[in-house]
Amino acid sequence: MISLLLAVIYLVFISLGLPDSLLGSGWPKMQVVFGVPSSYAGYISMTICFMTIISALLSPRMINRVHTKWIVISSIVLTILGLAGFSISHRYEMLFIFAIPYGLGAGAIDASVNHYVASNYSGSAMNFLHCFYGVGAMISPYIMSLALKYAKWNEGYLWTAFVQTAILAIVIISLPLWKGNESEAEEDRQESAGIRESIKVPGVLLTLIAFFAYCSGEATCFLWTPSYFAGTKSGLSDERIAAFGALIFSGLMLGRLISGFISNIFGDKKLIRLGIILEFIGIFMLFIPTQNYLIAAIGFVIIGTGMGPVYPAIQHMAPTNFGKRYSAAVIGLQMAFAYTGSTFMPMVFGVLQQHIGIGIMPVYLIFFAILNIGMLELAYLRCGKIQTI
């Protein structure tokens, strides 16, 4: 029953990833239909992220009052509403209205399910969980491409809403599977602390800064990797440059897949340290002065592979480092800091590269990698639970 429930939870994280790639894949056509500049996608994306931050900050209170299964169901319903709303939008301004449920649903699922898995399953399960998020994020661009080929961009959102509805039906059918952990979860909810109390716990603020740093680097790679190749390597076709956008994502999937098999052997802290060492190796490969794009391409895959275990491991450590009383609030805060970094720091890099040049990207990435590991090591010391290697 436990393994069957875990399969349902993995399916939930596929549903979390499904909406995240739609805007990017559909926007080239959407902007033409709406008659707005390409940059206007950023305003929609920021609205979704802002609502996700709000939802993540509210998640500790929701987790304390409502069982995770009901948060998951209501969040998927909100996401379906957002996707269906996008599909019927015929004016750009309408997207802002439906971006509200779109973002609220994502943040609530992310924080509540991460807390549930961190509290009830191993680090291996947490890494595989985030792998399945990637599966969802990989599927939706194909849904949109089929819609653009055989129908319109609207159907891409509508078809994704249908997939989400099917996942919702499976979650509803699986409700009896959650009963095994209900009594323990009820006790945890009664003892859980709020955000104001939790942020004062030694080490929490340091892990929040570390999470902000990690997601800043990750999101910068997602947005700017193709531009890095276009600006630093010559003779590349537009198709090949666009394909380089998948390098970091492929590395992340690989890193989390490998971590799923070895995390129970190494533990979260060692896994993070090994991952960031690998990330440094990938970043240093970008400093090699050559026009050969293969070295940089391998470097970005290595960066992504190193980043892979960091996000799941930090969240999985929350109950251990801070206790179950604080873990729900800490994970909610982590999600809020994560989306803040993902929302704003790629934009900051965009301004920097416009004045200095896209070649500054490895320096930008190494700054956040150092900030990430530095804050985590300080957090371990503050928690008083540092382990010797």
N, C-alpha and C positions, 0 to 999 in steps of 0.2 A: 504493500500500500504506500509505503514511504517513497519507493522508487517511482511509483506511478504518479504520486503527487509532485515529485521533483520534475517529472516529464511535463506535467501541466504548467509548472512554474517556468520551465524553459520555454514553453509555448507562449506564455505571457510575455517573456522578454523578446521573443520574436515580434510580438505585437507592438512592443515598445519601439523596436527599431524600424518597423515598417513605415511610419509617417516621416521619419527624419530625413530621408533622401529624396522625397518627392518634390519639394520646392526647388532644389538645385537641378534636378533632372527635367522638370517641366517648365522652369522659368524662361528659357530662351523662347519658347513658343508663347507662354503666358504674357510676357512683356509686349510682344507684338500685338496680341489680341487686345490687351488693355491700353496699349498706346502710351506706355510709360518707359522711362530710361531703365537700363539694365540694373543700375545701382539701387533701384527701388525694392529689389528683392531683400536687401539688407534691412529695410524698415519692417517688413513682415517677419523676417527671421528674428529680429530683436524683440518684436512684440511677443512672439511665441516663447522666446527664451525668458523674457521678463515674467510672463505668466508661470513658466516652469519654476522660476526662482521663488515666486510667491507660494506656489503649491508645495515646493520642497520645504519652505520655512513653516508652513502650516502642517506638514506631515507628522511631526512629533505629537501634536495635539490630536490629530486624527488617529494615529496608531494607538495612543493611550485610551481612546474612547471606542474605537471600532476595530473589529477583527480585520486582519489583512485581506481576507477573501472578499469582504464587502468593499474595501478600498479599491481592490483590483477591478471588481465588476463595475463600480461607479466610474472609475477612471477610464476604462475601455469604452463605456457609454459616452463619456465626454469626448474622447478621441474620435469615435464614430461620428458624433455630432459635428465636430470640427472638420473632418474629412468630407462629410456629406455637404456641409456648408460651402467648402471650397469648390465642390463640384458644381454647385448651382450659382456661384458668384459670376456675375456678368459685368461688374465694375470693380476696379482695383480697391476702392474703399471698403467694399464688402468683406474683403479678405481680413481686414483688421477685426471685424466683429467675430468671425469664426476662428481667428487665431487665439481668442481667449479660451474656449474649451479645448482647443488643440493643445495649448501649452499646459493648462491646468491638469489635464489628464496624464500627460507625460511625467510631470514632476511627482505626482502622487504615487504612480506605479513604481517609478525608479526608487524613491526613498523607502517605500513600505516593503517592497519585495527584497531590496538589498538588506534591509534590517531583518526581515524574516529569515533569509538564507544565512546571514551572518550569525544569527542567534541559534539556528537549528541544524546547520549543515557544515561540512568541512570546507577548507580553503579550496580544495579541488572542485567542489560543487560551485563555489563562487566564481572561479575562473571559467568553468564551462558555461555558467549563466551568462557571462558577458560575451562569450563566443556566440551564443544564440542571439544576443542583441545584434551582433554583426550579421548574422544570417538574415534577420529582418531588414536591416539596412541595405543588404545586397539585393534582396528580392524586389523591393519597391521600384528601383530604377528600371528593372525589366518590365514591371507592370506598366509604368509610364511610357516606356518605349513602345510597347504593344499598343497602348491607347493612341499614341501619336501616329502609329503606322496604320491602324485600322479604324480609328474613331477620332476623338479629340482629346485635348489634355484633361478636360473635365472628367472623362471616363476613367482616367488614371486614378484620380482621387476617389471616384465612386467605386471602382473595382477594389481598391484598397480598403474602402469602408466595408465592402462585402466580405473580404477576407477577415477583417477585424470582427465582423458580426459572427462569422463562423467560429473564431477563437473564443468570443464571448459565450457562445452557446456551449462550447466544450468546458469552459471554466464553470458555468452554471451547473452543468451535469456533474462536474467533479466536486461540488461543494461537500459531499459527505467525506471526501478524502482528507479535508482539513481538520476534522474533528480530533485526530490523534494528538495534535499540539494545542488544542483550544484551552485546556485547563492551565497548562504552563503559560500560554500566551496571556491568559486573563490575569494571572499573578504578576507577570512582567508589566502589564499595562497599569496595574494598581500602584506599582512601585516606581514607575518611570518618572524622570525629572523633566522639567521644561527647558526651553532654550536658554533663558537667562541664567538659570542655575548651572546648566551644563557647560556653557562657554567659559565659566570660571574654573572649571576643573583643570588641574595642571596638565599641560600637554595638548589640550584640545585646540586652543587658538593656533598653536604651531602646526598641527595637522591640517587645519583649515587653510593656512597659508601654503602649505605643501600641496594641498589639493588644488588650490587656485593656480599654483605654479605649473603643476603637471598638466592641467587642462588647458592652460594658456599655450604651452608648447604643442600639445596635441592638436588643438584647433587651428593653430597657426600653420601646422603642416598640412592639415586637411584643406585649408583654403589656398595656401600660397605655393605648394610644391610644384604644380605645373608652371606657374609664373617664374619660379626659380630656374627651371630648366630653360624656359623661353628666354630669360634674361642673361643666363651664364653659359649656355651651350649653343653652338651655331649649327645650322644645317638640319634641324629637326622639323618634321612635318607637323602641321596643326593636330593631326590625329594622334601622333605619338606623344606630343606634349600633353594633350588631354588625357591620354591613357596613364600618364605618370601620376595622376591624381589618386590612383588606386594603390600606389606603392606603400604608403604609410598604413592604409587600411588593411592591406594584405599582411603586413608585418604584425599589426595588432592582433589579427585573427590567429596568425601562427604562434605569436607569443603566448596568447591565452590558451590555445590548444595544448601547447607543450606544458604550460604551467598547470593545466588541469591534471596532467599525469604525474607531475613531480612536486606539486605544492605540499602535499602531505608528508613528503620526505624532507624537504628543505625548510618548510615553515614560511610564514609571511615575510618576516624581516629579511631573511637571507635571500628570498626570492626577489624582493624589491631591490636589494643591494646588487644582486647579479644583473637584474634588469637594467638598472641605471648605469652600471658599468658598460653593458652592451650598448646602451643608448649613447654614451660618451664615445665609444668606438665608432658608431655610425656617424655621429656629428663630426668627428675628426676626419673621417673620409671625405666630407664635403669641403674641407680646407685644402685638399690635394689639388694643386693648380694644373688641371688638364681639361682639354676639350672633349675627352672621352666621356660620354654621358653614362656609360655602364658603371663606372666607379661610384658616381653620385647616386645612381639608381639603386645599387646594392646598399649604399650607405643609408638611404631612406628606408629600405626594407629592414635593415638592422636596427635603425632608430625605432621603427614601429614595433619590432619584435621585443626590443628592450622595454619599451613603454607598456607592452601588453599586460604584464602581471601587476603593474603598479596600482592602477585604479581599483581592481577587485581586492587586492591584498590589503590596501589601506582600509577599505570598508569592512573587510572580514575581521580585521584586528580590533574594531571599535568595541565590541563587547568584552574582549580580553583586556585591552588597555584601560578602558574607562568603566567597565562594569555594565551589566544589563540595565541598571537603573538609568544610565545616561546614554546608552547606545542609540536609542531611537532619535533623540534630539541631536546627537553628534552626527549621525548619518544624514539627517535632514539638513543640518548646517553644511556638511560636506557637499551635498548636492547643490545647495545654493551658491557656495563659493566656486564649485566646479562650473556651473553655468555662467557665473559672473566672469570668470576667466575666459571661458569659451566665447562669450559674447563680445567682450571689449578688447582683449589683447590682440587678436588678429587685426582689428581695426587700427590699433596703435602701431602694429608692425607695418600696416599699409601706408601710414603717414611717414614712418621712418624710411621705408624703402623708396618712397617717392622722392625724398630729399637726399638719401645717401646711396641708394642702389639696392637691388634685390640680393646682391652678394653678401649683405649684412645678415642674412638669414641664419647661418650657422652660429654666429655670435649671439643672436637673439635666443636661439634654442639652447645654447650651452648655459646662458644666464639662468634660464628657468630650470634647467636640469640641476644646476648647482643649488639653486634656491630650494628646489624640491627635496633633494637628499639632505641638504643641510638642516632644513626645518624638521624633517622626519627624525634625524639622529638626535636633535635636541629634544624632540618630543619623547623619544624613548628614554632619554636621561631624566626628563621631568616626571615621566610616569614611574620611574624607578624599576623598570622591568627590562632593561637592556640585556641582551644575551651575548655571550662571547662566541665568536665564530670559531 
